[in-house]
Amino acid sequence: MAPAVLFILIATFLVPTHSHLEPTDQAFTSVVLSQQGLDFLKDLLIDNAISSIIPLQLPNIEKSLKIPFVGTVYMVLSNSTIYEIDVSESFVKPGDTGIVIIASGATCNLSMKWYYSYSTWLVPVQISDTGSASVQDISIKLDGGASWLYQGMVDAFEEKIGSAVEKAITKKLKEGILKLDSLIQGLPKEIPVDDNASLNVTFVNDPLLSDSSIGFEINGLFTERKRDVFANYRNENSQPSVFCPNSSQMIGISLDEAVFNSASALYYNAAFMQWIVDKVPDQSLLNTGGWRFIIPQLYKKYPNDDMNLNITLSSPPVIKIAENDIDAAVNVDLVIDVLEAGEVTPVACISLVIRASGSVKITGNNLAGSMKLNDFTMSLKWSNIGNLRLYLIQPVMWTLIQTVFLPYANSHLAKGFPLPIIHGFTLQNAEIICSESRIMVCSDVSYTHNLSQLLINEVKKYIFQLRDVRTCL
């Protein structure tokens, strides 16, 4: 019996172009596909490869064979069409030079027409028929027409049919992988977050291969749309790592705290961390009458005038990530404005240092968050109405932080930012782990899109890259 159909696809995961590889950059985000994740992608690729080539038309096969007492028989198989393929066994294994995908034990069902002719001393004989066949480890059994008469004839075609099946399927698989490779060459360097920010997804260094996983390192910092990335960050860890306690999870994503601080710097530099507060839950706090016992001179100078609170961050918030903990330090200047006769008059500025603790969660494929107040300190930066008794103001500031500042900040944090996940795939049962200076997301994945359509329409959102794809039998 001929050997089983065996397809071996060796995909060497290297960064394909210099436009995506920046060896001088540092990596602040890393993505690791575990063995389970690789198996998941392998099954998707094989299923998609099979579905994309069915039905598969094989070329005509001709052969002449000498048969005792009959003579030379000329045989032809034509209109051979494979309409079903099943792969009974496959596995994927990372190696030193790439990832090997092996699919073996393939069986298929096909329809065909067969014809043979020979001449005897009495009369020439020509016979043609149609029917179906199944190929199991390249052992061919006919079913249909007068196949029971000439099964022996078709046995002579086992090797040629098997070779034709292997070559046709391998050719289709290779074409699909090379097409994917060419599309991935044009991947963008950025993933849009909103109208103002993008994530820099430039690959840094070569992929990291182990016996059971493959890892990718990307810059991962926030950048202003169509401008250079903020680069004033240093990663003390030369190789970002992902350590998921549950080895059965498919994918792990590690984000250095520099990613979050780059977002903080970007929005601060773009002047998005400033707003005017003219409505609060306790609206009496926006009238000087509500402050007459807290800042008497304010009420005396501007009796019953409306007020605004002009809130401006004086520096980018600083994010610190520790074991099971996320802390943020926010420096705020709060200017008290009095609205008098259509004029806005700043009367005093109070500087606040707010210390908050944060939490993160997965929303779809986004990493979202929230924060709550731990404590704060305050000082008088300047005043046009004399000295202020800060101990009297402190309870009011606490109320404003809890009812105005934090809800506003959390409304933005709840939107989150996209993790480096291929569009069409969704994280499932994600677990978040905070360790020293980084956040790790360990998760399974699922997909809902047709993979062929995904590759055609959405490949520009794909962050993983291939080069030097080779196909071997």
Rosetta blueprint (number, residue, H / E / L):
1 M L
2 A L
3 P L
4 A L
5 V L
6 L E
7 F E
8 I E
9 L E
10 I E
11 A E
12 T L
13 F L
14 L L
15 V L
16 P L
17 T L
18 H L
19 S L
20 H L
21 L E
22 E L
23 P L
24 T L
25 D L
26 Q L
27 A L
28 F L
29 T E
30 S E
31 V E
32 V E
33 L E
34 S L
35 Q H
36 Q H
37 G H
38 L H
39 D H
40 F H
41 L H
42 K H
43 D H
44 L H
45 L H
46 I H
47 D H
48 N H
49 A H
50 I H
51 S H
52 S H
53 I H
54 I L
55 P L
56 L E
57 Q E
58 L L
59 P L
60 N L
61 I E
62 E E
63 K E
64 S E
65 L E
66 K E
67 I E
68 P L
69 F L
70 V L
71 G E
72 T E
73 V E
74 Y E
75 M E
76 V E
77 L E
78 S E
79 N E
80 S E
81 T E
82 I E
83 Y E
84 E E
85 I E
86 D E
87 V E
88 S E
89 E E
90 S E
91 F E
92 V E
93 K E
94 P E
95 G L
96 D L
97 T L
98 G L
99 I E
100 V E
101 I E
102 I E
103 A E
104 S E
105 G E
106 A E
107 T E
108 C E
109 N E
110 L E
111 S E
112 M E
113 K E
114 W E
115 Y E
116 Y E
117 S E
118 Y E
119 S E
120 T L
121 W L
122 L L
123 V L
124 P E
125 V E
126 Q E
127 I E
128 S E
129 D E
130 T E
131 G E
132 S E
133 A E
134 S E
135 V E
136 Q E
137 D L
138 I L
139 S E
140 I E
141 K E
142 L E
143 D E
144 G L
145 G L
146 A L
147 S H
148 W H
149 L H
150 Y L
151 Q H
152 G H
153 M H
154 V H
155 D H
156 A L
157 F L
158 E H
159 E H
160 K H
161 I H
162 G H
163 S H
164 A H
165 V H
166 E H
167 K H
168 A H
169 I H
170 T H
171 K H
172 K H
173 L H
174 K H
175 E H
176 G H
177 I H
178 L H
179 K H
180 L H
181 D H
182 S H
183 L H
184 I H
185 Q L
186 G L
187 L L
188 P L
189 K L
190 E E
191 I E
192 P E
193 V L
194 D L
195 D L
196 N L
197 A E
198 S E
199 L E
200 N E
201 V L
202 T L
203 F E
204 V L
205 N L
206 D L
207 P L
208 L E
209 L E
210 S L
211 D L
212 S L
213 S L
214 I E
215 G E
216 F E
217 E E
218 I E
219 N L
220 G L
221 L L
222 F E
223 T E
224 E E
225 R L
226 K L
227 R L
228 D L
229 V E
230 F L
231 A L
232 N L
233 Y L
234 R L
235 N L
236 E L
237 N L
238 S L
239 Q L
240 P L
241 S L
242 V L
243 F L
244 C L
245 P L
246 N L
247 S L
248 S L
249 Q L
250 M L
251 I E
252 G E
253 I E
254 S E
255 L E
256 D E
257 E H
258 A H
259 V H
260 F H
261 N H
262 S H
263 A H
264 S H
265 A H
266 L H
267 Y H
268 Y H
269 N H
270 A L
271 A L
272 F L
273 M L
274 Q E
275 W E
276 I E
277 V E
278 D L
279 K L
280 V L
281 P L
282 D L
283 Q H
284 S H
285 L H
286 L H
287 N E
288 T H
289 G H
290 G H
291 W H
292 R L
293 F L
294 I L
295 I L
296 P H
297 Q H
298 L H
299 Y H
300 K H
301 K H
302 Y L
303 P L
304 N L
305 D L
306 D E
307 M E
308 N E
309 L E
310 N E
311 I E
312 T E
313 L E
314 S L
315 S L
316 P L
317 P L
318 V E
319 I E
320 K E
321 I E
322 A E
323 E L
324 N L
325 D E
326 I E
327 D E
328 A E
329 A E
330 V E
331 N E
332 V E
333 D E
334 L E
335 V E
336 I E
337 D E
338 V E
339 L E
340 E E
341 A L
342 G L
343 E E
344 V E
345 T E
346 P E
347 V E
348 A E
349 C E
350 I E
351 S E
352 L E
353 V E
354 I E
355 R E
356 A E
357 S E
358 G E
359 S E
360 V E
361 K E
362 I E
363 T E
364 G L
365 N L
366 N E
367 L E
368 A E
369 G E
370 S E
371 M E
372 K E
373 L E
374 N E
375 D E
376 F E
377 T E
378 M E
379 S E
380 L E
381 K E
382 W E
383 S E
384 N L
385 I L
386 G L
387 N L
388 L L
389 R L
390 L H
391 Y H
392 L H
393 I H
394 Q H
395 P H
396 V H
397 M H
398 W H
399 T H
400 L H
401 I H
402 Q H
403 T H
404 V H
405 F H
406 L H
407 P H
408 Y H
409 A H
410 N H
411 S H
412 H H
413 L H
414 A L
415 K L
416 G L
417 F E
418 P E
419 L L
420 P L
421 I L
422 I L
423 H L
424 G L
425 F E
426 T E
427 L E
428 Q E
429 N E
430 A E
431 E E
432 I E
433 I E
434 C E
435 S E
436 E L
437 S L
438 R E
439 I E
440 M E
441 V E
442 C E
443 S E
444 D E
445 V E
446 S E
447 Y E
448 T L
449 H L
450 N L
451 L H
452 S H
453 Q H
454 L H
455 L H
456 I H
457 N H
458 E H
459 V H
460 K H
461 K H
462 Y L
463 I L
464 F L
465 Q L
466 L L
467 R L
468 D L
469 V E
470 R E
471 T E
472 C E
473 L L
